[in-house]
Amino acid sequence: MLTPDEAATILRDMIDAALAGDPEARRLCFERLAPRRRDAPLTFDLPDIATPEDAIEAANAIPALIADGV
């Protein structure tokens, strides 16, 4: 197991390499900052939105759909 100082040193070296243009270091840093989605997006049938009130109704429908297991 790494000590906190060792981990900080390795992390700093990785960031420095990424900033210097190392493509593998950039990829590794970016994967930690914005990991790939591992799940599928959810699709909901929401009411039409034509007014601000409709938007509130649609936003309130999402938790209800989730609670119902949809």
All heavy atoms as a GROMACS GRO file, in nm:
protein
  525
    1MET      N    1   0.083  -0.117   0.000
    1MET     CA    2   0.000   0.000   0.000
    1MET      C    3   0.088   0.124   0.000
    1MET      O    4   0.189   0.129   0.069
    1MET     CB    5  -0.089  -0.004   0.124
    1MET     CG    6  -0.182   0.110   0.137
    1MET     SD    7  -0.344   0.053   0.091
    1MET     CE    8  -0.438   0.195   0.117
    2LEU      N    9   0.049   0.222  -0.079
    2LEU     CA   10   0.126   0.346  -0.087
    2LEU      C   11   0.099   0.434   0.034
    2LEU      O   12  -0.012   0.439   0.086
    2LEU     CB   13   0.087   0.425  -0.212
    2LEU     CG   14   0.118   0.366  -0.347
    2LEU    CD1   15   0.059   0.452  -0.455
    2LEU    CD2   16   0.267   0.352  -0.365
    3THR      N   17   0.202   0.505   0.075
    3THR     CA   18   0.181   0.606   0.178
    3THR      C   19   0.117   0.728   0.110
    3THR      O   20   0.125   0.743  -0.012
    3THR     CB   21   0.314   0.649   0.243
    3THR    OG1   22   0.392   0.718   0.145
    3THR    CG2   23   0.390   0.530   0.299
    4PRO      N   24   0.055   0.815   0.186
    4PRO     CA   25  -0.004   0.935   0.125
    4PRO      C   26   0.100   1.019   0.048
    4PRO      O   27   0.070   1.073  -0.058
    4PRO     CB   28  -0.060   1.012   0.244
    4PRO     CG   29  -0.094   0.904   0.343
    4PRO     CD   30   0.016   0.803   0.327
    5ASP      N   31   0.221   1.027   0.100
    5ASP     CA   32   0.326   1.103   0.031
    5ASP      C   33   0.365   1.037  -0.101
    5ASP      O   34   0.385   1.106  -0.202
    5ASP     CB   35   0.450   1.118   0.120
    5ASP     CG   36   0.428   1.215   0.235
    5ASP    OD1   37   0.335   1.299   0.226
    5ASP    OD2   38   0.504   1.208   0.334
    6GLU      N   39   0.374   0.904  -0.101
    6GLU     CA   40   0.407   0.833  -0.225
    6GLU      C   41   0.296   0.850  -0.329
    6GLU      O   42   0.323   0.874  -0.447
    6GLU     CB   43   0.428   0.684  -0.197
    6GLU     CG   44   0.552   0.654  -0.116
    6GLU     CD   45   0.557   0.509  -0.068
    6GLU    OE1   46   0.450   0.448  -0.049
    6GLU    OE2   47   0.669   0.459  -0.048
    7ALA      N   48   0.173   0.839  -0.285
    7ALA     CA   49   0.060   0.856  -0.376
    7ALA      C   50   0.058   0.998  -0.434
    7ALA      O   51   0.036   1.016  -0.554
    7ALA     CB   52  -0.071   0.827  -0.303
    8ALA      N   53   0.085   1.096  -0.351
    8ALA     CA   54   0.088   1.235  -0.398
    8ALA      C   55   0.199   1.256  -0.500
    8ALA      O   56   0.180   1.326  -0.601
    8ALA     CB   57   0.103   1.330  -0.280
    9THR      N   58   0.313   1.194  -0.476
    9THR     CA   59   0.426   1.206  -0.569
    9THR      C   60   0.392   1.143  -0.703
    9THR      O   61   0.417   1.201  -0.809
    9THR     CB   62   0.552   1.141  -0.509
    9THR    OG1   63   0.585   1.209  -0.388
    9THR    CG2   64   0.668   1.147  -0.606
   10ILE      N   65   0.335   1.024  -0.700
   10ILE     CA   66   0.297   0.956  -0.824
   10ILE      C   67   0.192   1.036  -0.898
   10ILE      O   68   0.200   1.054  -1.020
   10ILE     CB   69   0.249   0.813  -0.794
   10ILE    CG1   70   0.367   0.726  -0.748
   10ILE    CG2   71   0.180   0.751  -0.917
   10ILE    CD1   72   0.327   0.591  -0.695
   11LEU      N   73   0.094   1.086  -0.828
   11LEU     CA   74  -0.012   1.166  -0.890
   11LEU      C   75   0.047   1.292  -0.953
   11LEU      O   76   0.014   1.326  -1.066
   11LEU     CB   77  -0.118   1.202  -0.786
   11LEU     CG   78  -0.235   1.286  -0.836
   11LEU    CD1   79  -0.307   1.215  -0.950
   11LEU    CD2   80  -0.330   1.314  -0.723
   12ARG      N   81   0.134   1.360  -0.882
   12ARG     CA   82   0.196   1.482  -0.935
   12ARG      C   83   0.277   1.450  -1.059
   12ARG      O   84   0.273   1.523  -1.158
   12ARG     CB   85   0.285   1.544  -0.827
   12ARG     CG   86   0.352   1.674  -0.869
   12ARG     CD   87   0.252   1.788  -0.868
   12ARG     NE   88   0.215   1.823  -1.005
   12ARG     CZ   89   0.110   1.895  -1.038
   12ARG    NH1   90   0.028   1.939  -0.947
   12ARG    NH2   91   0.083   1.924  -1.162
   13ASP      N   92   0.352   1.337  -1.057
   13ASP     CA   93   0.431   1.297  -1.174
   13ASP      C   94   0.340   1.267  -1.294
   13ASP      O   95   0.372   1.303  -1.408
   13ASP     CB   96   0.516   1.173  -1.143
   13ASP     CG   97   0.631   1.203  -1.050
   13ASP    OD1   98   0.663   1.322  -1.027
   13ASP    OD2   99   0.690   1.105  -0.997
   14MET      N  100   0.225   1.203  -1.269
   14MET     CA  101   0.131   1.171  -1.376
   14MET      C  102   0.073   1.299  -1.435
   14MET      O  103   0.064   1.313  -1.557
   14MET     CB  104   0.019   1.081  -1.323
   14MET     CG  105  -0.082   1.042  -1.428
   14MET     SD  106  -0.016   0.941  -1.562
   14MET     CE  107   0.019   0.792  -1.474
   15ILE      N  108   0.036   1.393  -1.350
   15ILE     CA  109  -0.020   1.520  -1.398
   15ILE      C  110   0.086   1.596  -1.478
   15ILE      O  111   0.058   1.650  -1.586
   15ILE     CB  112  -0.073   1.603  -1.280
   15ILE    CG1  113  -0.196   1.536  -1.220
   15ILE    CG2  114  -0.105   1.746  -1.325
   15ILE    CD1  115  -0.241   1.594  -1.088
   16ASP      N  116   0.208   1.599  -1.427
   16ASP     CA  117   0.316   1.668  -1.498
   16ASP      C  118   0.340   1.605  -1.635
   16ASP      O  119   0.360   1.675  -1.735
   16ASP     CB  120   0.444   1.667  -1.416
   16ASP     CG  121   0.436   1.757  -1.293
   16ASP    OD1  122   0.347   1.844  -1.288
   16ASP    OD2  123   0.520   1.738  -1.202
   17ALA      N  124   0.337   1.472  -1.641
   17ALA     CA  125   0.356   1.404  -1.769
   17ALA      C  126   0.242   1.436  -1.865
   17ALA      O  127   0.265   1.459  -1.985
   17ALA     CB  128   0.368   1.253  -1.747
   18ALA      N  129   0.120   1.439  -1.814
   18ALA     CA  130   0.005   1.472  -1.899
   18ALA      C  131   0.017   1.614  -1.952
   18ALA      O  132  -0.007   1.639  -2.071
   18ALA     CB  133  -0.125   1.454  -1.820
   19LEU      N  134   0.054   1.707  -1.866
   19LEU     CA  135   0.068   1.845  -1.908
   19LEU      C  136   0.183   1.864  -2.006
   19LEU      O  137   0.180   1.956  -2.090
   19LEU     CB  138   0.087   1.936  -1.786
   19LEU     CG  139  -0.035   1.948  -1.694
   19LEU    CD1  140   0.002   2.024  -1.567
   19LEU    CD2  141  -0.150   2.014  -1.766
   20ALA      N  142   0.283   1.775  -1.999
   20ALA     CA  143   0.397   1.782  -2.090
   20ALA      C  144   0.365   1.717  -2.225
   20ALA      O  145   0.447   1.722  -2.316
   20ALA     CB  146   0.519   1.716  -2.027
   21GLY      N  147   0.246   1.654  -2.235
   21GLY     CA  148   0.206   1.599  -2.365
   21GLY      C  149   0.210   1.449  -2.376
   21GLY      O  150   0.183   1.395  -2.484
   22ASP      N  151   0.240   1.377  -2.270
   22ASP     CA  152   0.242   1.230  -2.276
   22ASP      C  153   0.100   1.180  -2.299
   22ASP      O  154   0.012   1.198  -2.214
   22ASP     CB  155   0.297   1.176  -2.144
   22ASP     CG  156   0.307   1.024  -2.141
   22ASP    OD1  157   0.212   0.957  -2.187
   22ASP    OD2  158   0.408   0.973  -2.091
   23PRO      N  159   0.074   1.116  -2.415
   23PRO     CA  160  -0.063   1.076  -2.446
   23PRO      C  161  -0.121   0.973  -2.349
   23PRO      O  162  -0.241   0.979  -2.316
   23PRO     CB  163  -0.055   1.020  -2.588
   23PRO     CG  164   0.089   0.998  -2.616
   23PRO     CD  165   0.167   1.083  -2.520
   24GLU      N  166  -0.042   0.880  -2.302
   24GLU     CA  167  -0.092   0.780  -2.208
   24GLU      C  168  -0.126   0.844  -2.073
   24GLU      O  169  -0.228   0.813  -2.011
   24GLU     CB  170   0.010   0.668  -2.189
   24GLU     CG  171  -0.038   0.554  -2.103
   24GLU     CD  172  -0.152   0.474  -2.166
   24GLU    OE1  173  -0.180   0.489  -2.284
   24GLU    OE2  174  -0.214   0.394  -2.092
   25ALA      N  175  -0.042   0.935  -2.028
   25ALA     CA  176  -0.069   1.005  -1.903
   25ALA      C  177  -0.195   1.091  -1.917
   25ALA      O  178  -0.278   1.095  -1.826
   25ALA     CB  179   0.050   1.092  -1.864
   26ARG      N  180  -0.212   1.154  -2.032
   26ARG     CA  181  -0.334   1.233  -2.054
   26ARG      C  182  -0.457   1.145  -2.051
   26ARG      O  183  -0.559   1.180  -1.993
   26ARG     CB  184  -0.326   1.305  -2.189
   26ARG     CG  185  -0.237   1.424  -2.187
   26ARG     CD  186  -0.241   1.497  -2.318
   26ARG     NE  187  -0.159   1.617  -2.307
   26ARG     CZ  188  -0.161   1.714  -2.394
   26ARG    NH1  189  -0.238   1.708  -2.500
   26ARG    NH2  190  -0.084   1.819  -2.378
   27ARG      N  191  -0.449   1.030  -2.116
   27ARG     CA  192  -0.563   0.939  -2.119
   27ARG      C  193  -0.598   0.894  -1.978
   27ARG      O  194  -0.715   0.897  -1.938
   27ARG     CB  195  -0.533   0.816  -2.207
   27ARG     CG  196  -0.652   0.721  -2.219
   27ARG     CD  197  -0.615   0.594  -2.293
   27ARG     NE  198  -0.514   0.515  -2.223
   27ARG     CZ  199  -0.539   0.437  -2.117
   27ARG    NH1  200  -0.661   0.429  -2.069
   27ARG    NH2  201  -0.443   0.368  -2.060
   28LEU      N  202  -0.498   0.855  -1.900
   28LEU     CA  203  -0.523   0.810  -1.763
   28LEU      C  204  -0.583   0.921  -1.677
   28LEU      O  205  -0.678   0.897  -1.601
   28LEU     CB  206  -0.394   0.758  -1.700
   28LEU     CG  207  -0.344   0.624  -1.756
   28LEU    CD1  208  -0.203   0.595  -1.704
   28LEU    CD2  209  -0.438   0.512  -1.720
   29CYS      N  210  -0.530   1.041  -1.689
   29CYS     CA  211  -0.584   1.153  -1.611
   29CYS      C  212  -0.727   1.183  -1.653
   29CYS      O  213  -0.815   1.202  -1.568
   29CYS     CB  214  -0.497   1.278  -1.628
   29CYS     SG  215  -0.338   1.267  -1.542
   30PHE      N  216  -0.751   1.187  -1.784
   30PHE     CA  217  -0.885   1.219  -1.832
   30PHE      C  218  -0.985   1.113  -1.789
   30PHE      O  219  -1.098   1.144  -1.753
   30PHE     CB  220  -0.885   1.236  -1.983
   30PHE     CG  221  -1.016   1.287  -2.034
   30PHE    CD1  222  -1.054   1.419  -2.014
   30PHE    CD2  223  -1.104   1.203  -2.099
   30PHE    CE1  224  -1.175   1.466  -2.059
   30PHE    CE2  225  -1.226   1.249  -2.144
   30PHE     CZ  226  -1.262   1.381  -2.124
   31GLU      N  227  -0.945   0.986  -1.792
   31GLU     CA  228  -1.036   0.879  -1.750
   31GLU      C  229  -1.076   0.893  -1.604
   31GLU      O  230  -1.185   0.852  -1.565
   31GLU     CB  231  -0.973   0.742  -1.773
   31GLU     CG  232  -0.973   0.701  -1.919
   31GLU     CD  233  -0.905   0.567  -1.942
   31GLU    OE1  234  -0.848   0.509  -1.846
   31GLU    OE2  235  -0.909   0.520  -2.056
   32ARG      N  236  -0.989   0.952  -1.523
   32ARG     CA  237  -1.022   0.972  -1.382
   32ARG      C  238  -1.111   1.095  -1.364
   32ARG      O  239  -1.196   1.100  -1.276
   32ARG     CB  240  -0.896   0.989  -1.297
   32ARG     CG  241  -0.806   0.866  -1.275
   32ARG     CD  242  -0.869   0.736  -1.306
   32ARG     NE  243  -0.785   0.620  -1.296
   32ARG     CZ  244  -0.741   0.548  -1.399
   32ARG    NH1  245  -0.764   0.586  -1.522
   32ARG    NH2  246  -0.674   0.439  -1.380
   33LEU      N  247  -1.092   1.194  -1.451
   33LEU     CA  248  -1.172   1.317  -1.441
   33LEU      C  249  -1.311   1.299  -1.500
   33LEU      O  250  -1.407   1.354  -1.449
   33LEU     CB  251  -1.100   1.431  -1.515
   33LEU     CG  252  -0.971   1.478  -1.453
   33LEU    CD1  253  -0.900   1.574  -1.547
   33LEU    CD2  254  -0.998   1.546  -1.320
   34ALA      N  255  -1.321   1.223  -1.607
   34ALA     CA  256  -1.450   1.203  -1.676
   34ALA      C  257  -1.459   1.057  -1.719
   34ALA      O  258  -1.437   1.024  -1.835
   34ALA     CB  259  -1.461   1.296  -1.796
   35PRO      N  260  -1.488   0.967  -1.626
   35PRO     CA  261  -1.491   0.825  -1.660
   35PRO      C  262  -1.598   0.793  -1.763
   35PRO      O  263  -1.699   0.862  -1.774
   35PRO     CB  264  -1.520   0.756  -1.526
   35PRO     CG  265  -1.567   0.861  -1.434
   35PRO     CD  266  -1.524   0.993  -1.488
   36ARG      N  267  -1.573   0.688  -1.838
   36ARG     CA  268  -1.671   0.642  -1.936
   36ARG      C  269  -1.797   0.596  -1.865
   36ARG      O  270  -1.791   0.538  -1.756
   36ARG     CB  271  -1.616   0.523  -2.015
   36ARG     CG  272  -1.504   0.558  -2.104
   36ARG     CD  273  -1.460   0.436  -2.180
   36ARG     NE  274  -1.332   0.464  -2.246
   36ARG     CZ  275  -1.260   0.376  -2.306
   36ARG    NH1  276  -1.299   0.250  -2.310
   36ARG    NH2  277  -1.147   0.410  -2.363
   37ARG      N  278  -1.910   0.620  -1.930
   37ARG     CA  279  -2.036   0.572  -1.875
   37ARG      C  280  -2.037   0.420  -1.879
   37ARG      O  281  -2.000   0.360  -1.979
   37ARG     CB  282  -2.153   0.623  -1.959
   37ARG     CG  283  -2.199   0.758  -1.920
   37ARG     CD  284  -2.319   0.790  -2.002
   37ARG     NE  285  -2.437   0.736  -1.938
   37ARG     CZ  286  -2.551   0.799  -1.931
   37ARG    NH1  287  -2.564   0.915  -1.987
   37ARG    NH2  288  -2.654   0.745  -1.870
   38ARG      N  289  -2.079   0.360  -1.774
   38ARG     CA  290  -2.087   0.215  -1.768
   38ARG      C  291  -2.232   0.167  -1.760
   38ARG      O  292  -2.258   0.050  -1.744
   38ARG     CB  293  -2.008   0.164  -1.649
   38ARG     CG  294  -1.863   0.207  -1.652
   38ARG     CD  295  -1.774   0.094  -1.608
   38ARG     NE  296  -1.637   0.138  -1.597
   38ARG     CZ  297  -1.546   0.119  -1.691
   38ARG    NH1  298  -1.579   0.060  -1.801
   38ARG    NH2  299  -1.423   0.160  -1.673
   39ASP      N  300  -2.324   0.261  -1.769
   39ASP     CA  301  -2.464   0.225  -1.761
   39ASP      C  302  -2.537   0.278  -1.885
   39ASP      O  303  -2.483   0.357  -1.960
   39ASP     CB  304  -2.529   0.282  -1.635
   39ASP     CG  305  -2.516   0.432  -1.626
   39ASP    OD1  306  -2.429   0.489  -1.694
   39ASP    OD2  307  -2.592   0.494  -1.552
   40ALA      N  308  -2.654   0.232  -1.905
   40ALA     CA  309  -2.734   0.277  -2.018
   40ALA      C  310  -2.821   0.394  -1.974
   40ALA      O  311  -2.868   0.397  -1.861
   40ALA     CB  312  -2.821   0.163  -2.068
   41PRO      N  313  -2.843   0.490  -2.062
   41PRO     CA  314  -2.932   0.599  -2.025
   41PRO      C  315  -3.074   0.548  -2.003
   41PRO      O  316  -3.116   0.450  -2.064
   41PRO     CB  317  -2.926   0.694  -2.144
   41PRO     CG  318  -2.867   0.616  -2.255
   41PRO     CD  319  -2.790   0.502  -2.196
   42LEU      N  320  -3.145   0.613  -1.916
   42LEU     CA  321  -3.284   0.577  -1.888
   42LEU      C  322  -3.377   0.657  -1.978
   42LEU      O  323  -3.352   0.774  -2.008
   42LEU     CB  324  -3.318   0.606  -1.742
   42LEU     CG  325  -3.233   0.534  -1.638
   42LEU    CD1  326  -3.271   0.581  -1.499
   42LEU    CD2  327  -3.248   0.385  -1.650
   43THR      N  328  -3.482   0.593  -2.022
   43THR     CA  329  -3.581   0.659  -2.106
   43THR      C  330  -3.713   0.664  -2.031
   43THR      O  331  -3.758   0.562  -1.977
   43THR     CB  332  -3.599   0.582  -2.238
   43THR    OG1  333  -3.472   0.572  -2.302
   43THR    CG2  334  -3.695   0.653  -2.330
   44PHE      N  335  -3.774   0.782  -2.026
   44PHE     CA  336  -3.902   0.800  -1.959
   44PHE      C  337  -4.002   0.857  -2.057
   44PHE      O  338  -3.969   0.941  -2.141
   44PHE     CB  339  -3.890   0.900  -1.842
   44PHE     CG  340  -3.798   0.857  -1.732
   44PHE    CD1  341  -3.674   0.915  -1.718
   44PHE    CD2  342  -3.836   0.760  -1.643
   44PHE    CE1  343  -3.590   0.878  -1.615
   44PHE    CE2  344  -3.753   0.721  -1.540
   44PHE     CZ  345  -3.629   0.780  -1.526
   45ASP      N  346  -4.127   0.816  -2.044
   45ASP     CA  347  -4.236   0.881  -2.115
   45ASP      C  348  -4.286   0.993  -2.025
   45ASP      O  349  -4.346   0.968  -1.921
   45ASP     CB  350  -4.350   0.782  -2.144
   45ASP     CG  351  -4.310   0.678  -2.248
   45ASP    OD1  352  -4.235   0.715  -2.341
   45ASP    OD2  353  -4.352   0.564  -2.235
   46LEU      N  354  -4.255   1.116  -2.064
   46LEU     CA  355  -4.292   1.232  -1.984
   46LEU      C  356  -4.404   1.309  -2.052
   46LEU      O  357  -4.419   1.303  -2.174
   46LEU     CB  358  -4.172   1.324  -1.965
   46LEU     CG  359  -4.053   1.266  -1.890
   46LEU    CD1  360  -3.936   1.363  -1.890
   46LEU    CD2  361  -4.093   1.232  -1.747
   47PRO      N  362  -4.478   1.385  -1.974
   47PRO     CA  363  -4.581   1.469  -2.035
   47PRO      C  364  -4.516   1.575  -2.124
   47PRO      O  365  -4.402   1.613  -2.104
   47PRO     CB  366  -4.653   1.531  -1.916
   47PRO     CG  367  -4.568   1.508  -1.798
   47PRO     CD  368  -4.475   1.396  -1.829
   48ASP      N  369  -4.592   1.622  -2.224
   48ASP     CA  370  -4.543   1.729  -2.310
   48ASP      C  371  -4.517   1.855  -2.228
   48ASP      O  372  -4.586   1.882  -2.128
   48ASP     CB  373  -4.645   1.761  -2.419
   48ASP     CG  374  -4.657   1.648  -2.521
   48ASP    OD1  375  -4.558   1.574  -2.537
   48ASP    OD2  376  -4.764   1.636  -2.583
   49ILE      N  377  -4.416   1.930  -2.271
   49ILE     CA  378  -4.380   2.053  -2.201
   49ILE      C  379  -4.407   2.171  -2.293
   49ILE      O  380  -4.339   2.186  -2.395
   49ILE     CB  381  -4.232   2.050  -2.157
   49ILE    CG1  382  -4.208   1.934  -2.062
   49ILE    CG2  383  -4.194   2.183  -2.092
   49ILE    CD1  384  -4.063   1.913  -2.025
   50ALA      N  385  -4.506   2.251  -2.258
   50ALA     CA  386  -4.540   2.370  -2.336
   50ALA      C  387  -4.532   2.496  -2.251
   50ALA      O  388  -4.517   2.605  -2.304
   50ALA     CB  389  -4.679   2.356  -2.395
   51THR      N  390  -4.539   2.478  -2.119
   51THR     CA  391  -4.537   2.594  -2.029
   51THR      C  392  -4.441   2.564  -1.914
   51THR      O  393  -4.401   2.448  -1.893
   51THR     CB  394  -4.677   2.619  -1.970
   51THR    OG1  395  -4.711   2.510  -1.884
   51THR    CG2  396  -4.783   2.636  -2.078
   52PRO      N  397  -4.404   2.666  -1.838
   52PRO     CA  398  -4.319   2.641  -1.721
   52PRO      C  399  -4.383   2.544  -1.622
   52PRO      O  400  -4.314   2.461  -1.562
   52PRO     CB  401  -4.300   2.780  -1.659
   52PRO     CG  402  -4.318   2.874  -1.772
   52PRO     CD  403  -4.421   2.810  -1.861
   53GLU      N  404  -4.513   2.550  -1.609
   53GLU     CA  405  -4.583   2.459  -1.518
   53GLU      C  406  -4.571   2.314  -1.567
   53GLU      O  407  -4.559   2.221  -1.488
   53GLU     CB  408  -4.730   2.499  -1.505
   53GLU     CG  409  -4.753   2.629  -1.430
   53GLU     CD  410  -4.725   2.754  -1.515
   53GLU    OE1  411  -4.723   2.745  -1.640
   53GLU    OE2  412  -4.703   2.860  -1.455
   54ASP      N  413  -4.574   2.297  -1.701
   54ASP     CA  414  -4.558   2.164  -1.758
   54ASP      C  415  -4.419   2.108  -1.726
   54ASP      O  416  -4.403   1.989  -1.701
   54ASP     CB  417  -4.577   2.166  -1.910
   54ASP     CG  418  -4.719   2.198  -1.952
   54ASP    OD1  419  -4.811   2.184  -1.869
   54ASP    OD2  420  -4.736   2.238  -2.070
   55ALA      N  421  -4.318   2.196  -1.727
   55ALA     CA  422  -4.182   2.152  -1.695
   55ALA      C  423  -4.173   2.103  -1.552
   55ALA      O  424  -4.107   2.003  -1.523
   55ALA     CB  425  -4.083   2.266  -1.720
   56ILE      N  426  -4.240   2.172  -1.462
   56ILE     CA  427  -4.242   2.130  -1.321
   56ILE      C  428  -4.310   1.995  -1.308
   56ILE      O  429  -4.262   1.905  -1.239
   56ILE     CB  430  -4.310   2.237  -1.233
   56ILE    CG1  431  -4.225   2.363  -1.231
   56ILE    CG2  432  -4.334   2.184  -1.092
   56ILE    CD1  433  -4.293   2.483  -1.168
   57GLU      N  434  -4.421   1.978  -1.380
   57GLU     CA  435  -4.494   1.851  -1.377
   57GLU      C  436  -4.407   1.738  -1.431
   57GLU      O  437  -4.401   1.629  -1.373
   57GLU     CB  438  -4.622   1.862  -1.459
   57GLU     CG  439  -4.710   1.739  -1.453
   57GLU     CD  440  -4.837   1.756  -1.533
   57GLU    OE1  441  -4.889   1.868  -1.541
   57GLU    OE2  442  -4.883   1.654  -1.588
   58ALA      N  443  -4.335   1.763  -1.540
   58ALA     CA  444  -4.248   1.661  -1.598
   58ALA      C  445  -4.134   1.627  -1.502
   58ALA      O  446  -4.100   1.510  -1.484
   58ALA     CB  447  -4.193   1.709  -1.732
   59ALA      N  448  -4.074   1.730  -1.440
   59ALA     CA  449  -3.964   1.706  -1.345
   59ALA      C  450  -4.013   1.625  -1.225
   59ALA      O  451  -3.943   1.537  -1.175
   59ALA     CB  452  -3.905   1.838  -1.300
   60ASN      N  453  -4.134   1.652  -1.180
   60ASN     CA  454  -4.190   1.577  -1.068
   60ASN      C  455  -4.228   1.435  -1.105
   60ASN      O  456  -4.237   1.348  -1.018
   60ASN     CB  457  -4.312   1.650  -1.010
   60ASN     CG  458  -4.273   1.777  -0.938
   60ASN    OD1  459  -4.163   1.790  -0.887
   60ASN    ND2  460  -4.365   1.872  -0.934
   61ALA      N  461  -4.249   1.410  -1.232
   61ALA     CA  462  -4.287   1.276  -1.278
   61ALA      C  463  -4.170   1.178  -1.270
   61ALA      O  464  -4.190   1.059  -1.247
   61ALA     CB  465  -4.340   1.280  -1.420
   62ILE      N  466  -4.047   1.227  -1.283
   62ILE     CA  467  -3.930   1.138  -1.286
   62ILE      C  468  -3.915   1.060  -1.155
   62ILE      O  469  -3.904   0.938  -1.158
   62ILE     CB  470  -3.803   1.216  -1.324
   62ILE    CG1  471  -3.817   1.266  -1.469
   62ILE    CG2  472  -3.679   1.128  -1.307
   62ILE    CD1  473  -3.707   1.360  -1.511
   63PRO      N  474  -3.912   1.125  -1.038
   63PRO     CA  475  -3.900   1.046  -0.914
   63PRO      C  476  -4.017   0.949  -0.896
   63PRO      O  477  -3.998   0.839  -0.845
   63PRO     CB  478  -3.898   1.151  -0.803
   63PRO     CG  479  -3.863   1.279  -0.868
   63PRO     CD  480  -3.909   1.269  -1.010
   64ALA      N  481  -4.135   0.990  -0.939
   64ALA     CA  482  -4.250   0.901  -0.928
   64ALA      C  483  -4.232   0.777  -1.014
   64ALA      O  484  -4.261   0.663  -0.972
   64ALA     CB  485  -4.379   0.972  -0.966
   65LEU      N  486  -4.180   0.794  -1.135
   65LEU     CA  487  -4.153   0.681  -1.225
   65LEU      C  488  -4.048   0.588  -1.166
   65LEU      O  489  -4.060   0.465  -1.169
   65LEU     CB  490  -4.111   0.730  -1.362
   65LEU     CG  491  -4.218   0.799  -1.445
   65LEU    CD1  492  -4.157   0.873  -1.563
   65LEU    CD2  493  -4.321   0.697  -1.494
   66ILE      N  494  -3.943   0.648  -1.108
   66ILE     CA  495  -3.837   0.567  -1.047
   66ILE      C  496  -3.892   0.490  -0.928
   66ILE      O  497  -3.865   0.371  -0.910
   66ILE     CB  498  -3.718   0.657  -1.006
   66ILE    CG1  499  -3.650   0.711  -1.131
   66ILE    CG2  500  -3.619   0.580  -0.919
   66ILE    CD1  501  -3.548   0.820  -1.103
   67ALA      N  502  -3.972   0.557  -0.845
   67ALA     CA  503  -4.032   0.491  -0.729
   67ALA      C  504  -4.123   0.376  -0.770
   67ALA      O  505  -4.132   0.275  -0.698
   67ALA     CB  506  -4.111   0.592  -0.646
   68ASP      N  507  -4.186   0.390  -0.886
   68ASP     CA  508  -4.273   0.282  -0.936
   68ASP      C  509  -4.195   0.170  -1.004
   68ASP      O  510  -4.253   0.073  -1.049
   68ASP     CB  511  -4.376   0.339  -1.035
   68ASP     CG  512  -4.480   0.428  -0.966
   68ASP    OD1  513  -4.493   0.417  -0.842
   68ASP    OD2  514  -4.546   0.505  -1.038
   69GLY      N  515  -4.062   0.186  -1.014
   69GLY     CA  516  -3.980   0.082  -1.074
   69GLY      C  517  -3.966   0.091  -1.224
   69GLY      O  518  -3.919  -0.001  -1.289
   70VAL      N  519  -4.013   0.201  -1.280
   70VAL     CA  520  -4.002   0.220  -1.424
   70VAL      C  521  -3.858   0.257  -1.451
   70VAL      O  522  -3.790   0.221  -1.530
   70VAL     CB  523  -4.096   0.332  -1.475
   70VAL    CG1  524  -4.078   0.353  -1.624
   70VAL    CG2  525  -4.239   0.300  -1.440
   0.00000   0.00000   0.00000
